[in-house]
Amino acid sequence: MPVGIQQPSGQVKLTNVAYVRMKKGKRRYEVACYKNKILEYRNKVDTKIDNVLQIDKVYINVSKGQEASKADLAKDFGKDKTIEEIIDDILNNGTIQIGEKERQAALERTHNEVINIVASKLVDPNTKRVYTTGMIEKMLEKLSSETAHQQQEAKVERAAPENGEEKGKEKELPKWRGVTAKKDAKEQANWAMKALIAHHPTSYAKARMRLRVVCPTSMLKHAVKHTQKAQSSNDGADAENKPTGNVKDTILAQFERVEDQDTTGDEWEVTGFAEPGALKTLNEFIGGQTKGRGRVEVLDMAMIHEDD
């Protein structure tokens, strides 16, 4: 039997292999597992240890096939611990390590997600036209290069100040250094948008819809039906404004800025600005909560409010 990681038939090599590493005493121990399965195991979705492991052994170095000795395991984990209990300890409490190709794949996924989010939320304030993902990607690459150049210039200036006098500090604009797999895609997309708008305010602005929502006044204080969950916007962002409280509060939570509220007869209406993704959320919410008695109207497709 060959020593090392066993790849099951049909398994794509190097795309789902992870090591879980733990330091115990003065030694470092590793086990080889499937990256997607280790997360399920930790969350108790899959409790069968055989489904997680590439091979049921503990190593000092997986890639070199160096197994840990029974004496070292007994000394560091305890004489009464079985090999399965030791592996369980490492799987639950160790640090997940992934290969270079897996890291590159994760970075590419995050990169694409960031670009898609930014492209879905920015428009040209002069024409109100949306940007393609290719245009956004090219501009962020340029911005990243500019940031690197500015940092290099700043180092030179610090090393050689002019006559010992400090230059007057200008307001520092947000810097974009590129996508990383270590941070949330939505968080990075928000920072990328801030950087683009700050550096090019005449070319980029956040897309907004001007919406009007009409709802029967008799339903405003009704508790939200928990079977109707607000969907996240189609840019892949998490549903931050999930339905909680009453119907009125949930509707207002979808607006970034409320322009006007009014009651006419037995109908309440609110007008304001919201991100494009809020349209789908509001339509589903109003349809489910009011059973057709409420409605959502689009007043303008790409309004830019002053707060931006």
C-alpha positions as CSV (number, residue, x, y, z in Angstrom):
1,M,0.0,0.0,0.0
2,P,1.6,3.3,-1.1
3,V,2.3,5.9,1.6
4,G,0.7,9.2,1.2
5,I,-2.7,10.7,0.4
6,Q,-5.2,8.4,-1.3
7,Q,-7.2,10.0,-4.1
8,P,-10.6,8.3,-4.6
9,S,-11.6,7.6,-8.2
10,G,-13.3,10.5,-9.8
11,Q,-11.7,13.0,-7.3
12,V,-10.1,16.0,-9.0
13,K,-6.5,16.1,-7.7
14,L,-5.4,19.0,-5.6
15,T,-8.7,20.8,-5.6
16,N,-10.2,19.3,-2.5
17,V,-7.2,18.3,-0.4
18,A,-6.6,19.9,3.0
19,Y,-4.3,19.2,5.9
20,V,-5.4,19.8,9.5
21,R,-2.4,20.7,11.6
22,M,-2.1,20.8,15.4
23,K,0.9,21.5,17.6
24,K,0.9,19.3,20.7
25,G,3.8,19.5,23.1
26,K,6.9,20.2,21.0
27,R,5.7,18.4,18.0
28,R,3.4,19.2,15.1
29,Y,0.8,16.6,13.9
30,E,-1.1,16.5,10.7
31,V,-4.0,14.6,9.1
32,A,-5.1,14.6,5.5
33,C,-8.8,15.2,4.8
34,Y,-11.3,16.6,2.3
35,K,-11.7,20.4,2.7
36,N,-15.5,20.4,2.2
37,K,-15.9,17.5,4.6
38,I,-13.9,18.9,7.5
39,L,-16.2,21.9,7.7
40,E,-19.2,19.5,7.8
41,Y,-17.6,17.4,10.5
42,R,-16.9,20.4,12.7
43,N,-20.5,21.6,12.3
44,K,-21.7,18.0,13.1
45,V,-23.4,17.7,9.7
46,D,-21.3,14.5,9.0
47,T,-20.2,12.7,12.1
48,K,-18.5,9.8,10.4
49,I,-14.8,10.3,10.6
50,D,-14.1,7.9,7.6
51,N,-15.9,10.3,5.3
52,V,-13.6,13.2,6.3
53,L,-10.2,11.5,6.1
54,Q,-8.1,10.9,3.1
55,I,-6.3,8.2,5.1
56,D,-6.8,7.3,8.8
57,K,-3.3,8.0,10.1
58,V,-1.6,10.8,12.0
59,Y,1.5,12.3,10.4
60,I,4.4,14.5,11.4
61,N,4.5,15.6,7.7
62,V,1.7,14.5,5.4
63,S,3.4,15.5,2.1
64,K,6.5,13.5,3.0
65,G,4.5,10.6,4.3
66,Q,6.2,10.7,7.7
67,E,3.9,9.1,10.2
68,A,3.8,10.0,13.9
69,S,5.1,7.3,16.2
70,K,2.8,5.6,18.8
71,A,5.2,6.7,21.5
72,D,5.0,10.4,20.6
73,L,1.2,10.2,20.3
74,A,0.8,8.6,23.7
75,K,3.2,11.2,25.3
76,D,1.5,14.2,23.8
77,F,-2.2,13.1,23.7
78,G,-2.3,10.6,26.6
79,K,-1.8,6.9,26.8
80,D,-5.6,6.2,27.0
81,K,-6.4,8.0,23.8
82,T,-7.2,5.8,20.8
83,I,-6.0,6.8,17.3
84,E,-9.6,7.8,16.4
85,E,-9.9,10.0,19.4
86,I,-6.6,11.7,18.6
87,I,-7.7,12.3,15.0
88,D,-11.0,13.7,16.2
89,D,-9.1,16.1,18.5
90,I,-6.9,17.3,15.5
91,L,-9.9,17.6,13.2
92,N,-11.9,19.7,15.6
93,N,-9.2,21.8,17.1
94,G,-6.4,22.0,14.5
95,T,-5.7,24.6,11.8
96,I,-6.9,23.8,8.3
97,Q,-4.1,24.1,5.7
98,I,-4.8,24.1,2.0
99,G,-2.6,23.6,-1.0
100,E,-1.4,26.3,-3.5
101,K,-3.9,25.3,-6.2
102,E,-6.7,25.4,-3.7
103,R,-5.7,28.8,-2.5
104,Q,-5.6,30.1,-6.0
105,A,-9.1,28.7,-6.7
106,A,-10.4,30.3,-3.5
107,L,-8.8,33.7,-4.5
108,E,-10.3,33.5,-8.0
109,R,-13.8,32.8,-6.6
110,T,-13.5,35.7,-4.2
111,H,-12.1,38.0,-7.0
112,N,-15.0,37.2,-9.3
113,E,-17.6,37.7,-6.5
114,V,-16.1,41.1,-5.6
115,I,-16.1,42.2,-9.3
116,N,-19.7,41.1,-9.8
117,I,-20.9,42.9,-6.6
118,V,-19.2,46.1,-7.6
119,A,-20.5,46.0,-11.2
120,S,-24.0,45.4,-10.0
121,K,-23.9,48.5,-7.6
122,L,-22.1,51.2,-9.5
123,V,-23.2,53.4,-12.4
124,D,-21.9,56.3,-14.4
125,P,-23.5,59.3,-12.7
126,N,-23.6,61.3,-16.0
127,T,-25.4,58.7,-18.1
128,K,-26.8,56.4,-15.4
129,R,-25.4,53.4,-17.4
130,V,-24.1,50.4,-15.6
131,Y,-20.5,49.1,-15.9
132,T,-19.6,45.7,-17.2
133,T,-17.5,43.4,-15.1
134,G,-14.6,43.8,-17.5
135,M,-14.6,47.5,-17.1
136,I,-14.7,47.3,-13.3
137,E,-11.9,44.7,-13.2
138,K,-9.7,46.9,-15.5
139,M,-10.3,50.0,-13.4
140,L,-9.6,48.2,-10.1
141,E,-6.3,46.8,-11.5
142,K,-5.3,50.4,-12.5
143,L,-6.3,51.6,-9.0
144,S,-4.2,48.9,-7.3
145,S,-1.2,49.8,-9.4
146,E,-1.6,53.5,-8.5
147,T,-1.8,52.6,-4.8
148,A,1.4,50.6,-5.1
149,H,3.1,53.5,-6.8
150,Q,1.9,56.0,-4.2
151,Q,3.2,53.8,-1.4
152,Q,6.6,53.7,-3.1
153,E,6.7,57.5,-3.4
154,A,5.7,57.9,0.2
155,K,8.6,55.7,1.3
156,V,11.0,57.9,-0.7
157,E,9.6,61.1,0.8
158,R,9.9,59.8,4.4
159,A,13.5,58.8,3.7
160,A,14.4,62.3,2.4
161,P,12.2,65.0,3.9
162,E,12.5,68.5,2.3
163,N,14.6,70.8,4.6
164,G,13.3,68.8,7.6
165,E,9.8,70.3,7.2
166,E,6.8,68.1,6.8
167,K,4.5,68.7,3.9
168,G,1.0,69.7,4.6
169,K,-1.0,66.5,4.9
170,E,-3.8,66.1,2.4
171,K,-6.9,64.1,3.1
172,E,-6.0,60.5,2.5
173,L,-8.3,58.7,0.0
174,P,-9.3,55.0,0.4
175,K,-6.6,52.8,-1.1
176,W,-7.3,49.7,-3.1
177,R,-4.7,47.0,-2.9
178,G,-6.5,44.1,-4.7
179,V,-8.6,41.1,-3.6
180,T,-7.6,38.7,-0.9
181,A,-9.1,35.3,-0.1
182,K,-8.8,36.1,3.7
183,K,-11.6,38.7,3.8
184,D,-15.3,38.6,3.0
185,A,-16.1,39.4,-0.6
186,K,-18.9,41.8,0.3
187,E,-16.6,43.7,2.7
188,Q,-14.0,44.0,0.0
189,A,-16.5,45.0,-2.6
190,N,-17.7,47.8,-0.4
191,W,-14.2,49.1,0.1
192,A,-13.5,48.8,-3.7
193,M,-16.6,51.0,-4.3
194,K,-15.4,53.6,-1.8
195,A,-12.0,53.7,-3.5
196,L,-13.4,54.0,-7.0
197,I,-15.9,56.7,-6.0
198,A,-13.3,58.7,-4.0
199,H,-10.6,58.6,-6.7
200,H,-13.1,59.1,-9.6
201,P,-16.2,60.9,-8.3
202,T,-17.3,62.1,-11.8
203,S,-17.2,58.6,-13.2
204,Y,-18.6,56.3,-10.5
205,A,-21.5,56.5,-8.1
206,K,-23.7,54.0,-6.3
207,A,-26.7,52.8,-8.2
208,R,-30.0,53.6,-6.5
209,M,-33.6,52.9,-7.3
210,R,-36.3,55.4,-6.2
211,L,-39.1,53.2,-5.0
212,R,-42.7,53.7,-3.7
213,V,-44.2,51.0,-1.5
214,V,-48.0,51.1,-0.8
215,C,-49.4,48.9,2.0
216,P,-52.8,48.8,3.8
217,T,-52.6,50.6,7.1
218,S,-54.4,47.7,8.8
219,M,-51.4,45.5,8.2
220,L,-48.5,47.8,9.2
221,K,-48.4,46.6,12.8
222,H,-48.8,42.9,11.9
223,A,-46.0,40.7,13.0
224,V,-43.9,39.4,10.1
225,K,-44.8,35.9,9.0
226,H,-41.7,33.8,9.6
227,T,-42.5,31.6,6.7
228,Q,-41.8,34.6,4.5
229,K,-38.1,35.3,4.6
230,A,-36.6,38.3,2.9
231,Q,-34.3,37.2,0.1
232,S,-30.8,38.7,-0.2
233,S,-30.1,40.9,-3.2
234,N,-29.1,39.1,-6.4
235,D,-25.5,40.2,-5.9
236,G,-24.8,37.4,-3.5
237,A,-24.8,39.6,-0.4
238,D,-26.2,38.3,2.9
239,A,-29.7,39.4,3.9
240,E,-28.8,42.0,6.4
241,N,-32.4,43.3,6.7
242,K,-34.1,40.0,7.4
243,P,-37.8,40.4,8.3
244,T,-38.1,41.1,12.0
245,G,-40.6,43.0,14.1
246,N,-43.7,44.3,12.2
247,V,-44.5,44.8,8.5
248,K,-43.8,48.6,8.6
249,D,-40.4,48.3,10.2
250,T,-39.4,45.6,7.7
251,I,-40.4,47.7,4.7
252,L,-38.5,50.8,6.0
253,A,-35.4,48.7,6.7
254,Q,-35.0,48.0,3.0
255,F,-34.6,51.8,2.2
256,E,-31.2,53.5,2.5
257,R,-33.0,56.8,2.7
258,V,-36.7,57.5,3.2
259,E,-37.9,60.5,1.2
260,D,-41.5,60.7,2.3
261,Q,-44.2,58.8,4.2
262,D,-47.9,59.5,3.9
263,T,-51.3,58.0,4.7
264,T,-54.3,58.4,2.4
265,G,-57.5,56.7,3.5
266,D,-56.7,53.1,4.4
267,E,-53.3,53.1,2.5
268,W,-49.8,54.0,3.8
269,E,-47.1,54.8,1.3
270,V,-43.4,55.4,1.6
271,T,-41.0,56.8,-1.1
272,G,-37.2,56.6,-0.9
273,F,-34.0,55.3,-2.3
274,A,-32.8,51.7,-2.1
275,E,-30.2,49.4,-3.7
276,P,-31.4,47.5,-6.8
277,G,-31.5,44.2,-4.9
278,A,-34.1,45.6,-2.6
279,L,-36.7,45.5,-5.3
280,K,-36.9,41.8,-5.4
281,T,-36.9,41.6,-1.6
282,L,-39.7,44.1,-1.3
283,N,-41.8,42.5,-4.1
284,E,-41.6,39.1,-2.4
285,F,-42.2,40.5,1.0
286,I,-45.2,42.7,0.1
287,G,-46.7,39.9,-2.0
288,G,-46.4,37.4,0.8
289,Q,-47.5,39.6,3.7
290,T,-50.4,41.6,2.1
291,K,-51.7,38.9,-0.2
292,G,-51.9,41.2,-3.2
293,R,-53.2,44.2,-1.4
294,G,-49.9,46.1,-1.4
295,R,-47.5,47.0,-4.2
296,V,-44.0,48.2,-5.1
297,E,-43.5,50.8,-7.8
298,V,-40.2,51.8,-9.5
299,L,-40.1,55.6,-9.9
300,D,-36.5,55.8,-11.3
301,M,-34.0,53.1,-12.2
302,A,-30.7,54.8,-11.3
303,M,-31.1,57.7,-8.9
304,I,-28.0,59.0,-7.1
305,H,-28.9,60.5,-3.7
306,E,-26.8,63.3,-2.2
307,D,-25.4,61.2,0.6
308,D,-23.1,59.4,-1.9
